[in-house]
């Protein structure tokens, strides 16, 4: 009988404590003298709990605490990062991966020797023909690094010498949901912590008045949906989830005090609430109670810090001009880039931007140009702005989507229009800033931008490299959950040393 | 060496099996004798002669089989001799003990109990020694002691390799492969097929089937021929049950024989190395991306937590740049904190100067810092990154910073009073690489400097 004990116990140490409190054996121990003892027992317990609270009522003195995970493992190059996620799958063929030979192959069938039986999505699998669609957008080389950029990104072409283009990205998933989830959490199935949550868990906060991990979704995107789990904490403690700032007037809801309430006794209210929660925690030991308490405290501090940091009135005109006219309209991609910079400046460790709308199944040239117009100037401005403020040396900037697009046209191919389907086997991303070699292009694709022929970089390799730049060995940032040890890179990933400066 | 007939070797190989019988029987005889003597269990005495008899017979059998096995010539003769003679001695003694016990010789010294125990103790000792030498022959002489908990570890510190070019092909790559996959059967004491792969001399000496290596010709080298055979065939190496070489390991050995002429001293850098081989070498040498070690930092002096706690309560954010190095990244983010007075800043800086040797990155943006304050900051000589943007510093204050020999990056943006003159002073800091001067009166395009100016 007694042996059942272990099998019924949870793997989580914190929960084991609770289970010990609740199990039959301790119940019988406590009640061995009858219900009188039970009553006394609970009285004594309650007393204990209260005295614990009494000692802790004024936790005002903050203590220096070393990172108890032993992080960073090595000298970090990046202190903070901004990830400009281009949701939908931007077409590498229209933007960065210049393929002049395709011009002569216009309309021809994609050779089987290139496709090599690669699976297609349900959207183009039924097509009787897969005609090659060369890009109708022009390319030129720019900067000392002679990087190829299409005319869709005129502003980015000014800063190519600060950028490391990775043209050989690869992912495992072919549809939006699993592909984005894979990029953000290292697994195609939902439920794992996102990159920002891992960083928050591993490295902690640089400014206790703001969340460590903030998500901004631009309002001028639209297209495939995003979901809160992309910035979710998975099984990590809840305070590590990304806090999403809304695009409206109030970036964070319910921070302003309600009408007719001046908020002066809020501190008292929170202190008493804290005591009550402390009692609960003393009794149940549920770690989520602590997480909730720290979030109440964070919300309280954000009442003053958020209005300050989201206040755009202290930005000079020429900064708005630099980011483009959209940047005056809160919630647009450009405005979010500017806000992102302000957040980074104030000690936020990881800012995750999302811009939807890169899913050009039809009307590819027009769609790409439209999205580029909304994002290009802000991308370049962000790089310039970080540089002039001295932040570029310890801020990592990442641009990329969840996959690329096919060389063949989805739907009808005409001289001026075509669509492109999802393509996971080769696409382009770029990184810039802290610890990344500036002005290089890494990896190559074949003449069809269909297969990687040199230096492939898998999604897990990208994630490993990102953690490496923060001083983290991706194989050693581990969280044990349900009896298994989890990493952002699962059991994969190699740091791409060739792109590190 | 004369060819030994297969049937002899076939039986010989039963030696390691049969040899355990006398060990068991003779030990058991010893135990019976002890029990009979000290616990007065006389009934046990009856079994002793039988145990000794079986022990003697099986010992003789083991000796014969052992001799047959030794004819194969796979073993180092010196170590073999010891094992052989100790084995024979054990057998002779076992027979003697049996004769004694069964009282087949009547003699004067039949004070048999003591004699029996003495003989049996001696047998046990001999058994142990023989067994030990036998074990050394099969597993290698350091088999027992390799993982000895208290003994001194004689594992050779590997020479740390930083680039693939400086790696010695044999020492750093080939030898570890041989160690993993071959050496357990081809070593100086157990030379299967007459071949030992322990060290340059032995490898060059080759085995029964001739030279193991032919420099420049891997396909004719026995060592490569054998690993390319059909895995089910008799000569395939390593034999069935052992872990075969991976394709990568084979490729690297071929590369060493063909490109490196099987030279034992060559480094990778001195040989023409194809790209795919480089990849494999990187993997073998742990120099590839999977090698996760980054740049580490040395350890600085310990800091009392009291000082750190005091600073944190003043709103300073402190973290270790690398865990457990005491090298600190110190910053103040101005959000939601009341601005400090000039005196307040001085107090803060004086507090910081108590840990100044630990501060490597220091960031104090928009804190109202003026020239006077730089006098204190100028003594923080370990600072490598200094962020003083959006303060009220002028040219005068920057002369205090010239003592910061370690300084690599200096952020002065939006300190409006700074002019060209300050740059003269800053060029004295040799290590300084990046200066941020945006929002000052300096036009970075007009000035010349060896530093990168933003």
Interface residues (C-beta under 8 A of the other chain):
Chain A: X61 X62 X63 X64 X66 X67 X69 X70 X71 X72 X73 X74 X75 X76 X79 X204 X206 X207 X209 X210 X301 X304 X305 X308 X309 X345 X346 X347 X387 X388 X389 X390 X393 X394 X461 X464 X468 X471 X473 X474 X475 X476 X494 X495 X496 X497
Chain B: X288 X289 X290 X292 X293 X294 X295 X296 X297 X305 X308 X309 X311 X312 X313 X317 X318 X319 X320 X321 X322 X323 X324 X329 X331 X333 X335 X336 X365 X385 X387 X389 X409 X411 X413 X434 X436 X438 X439 X454
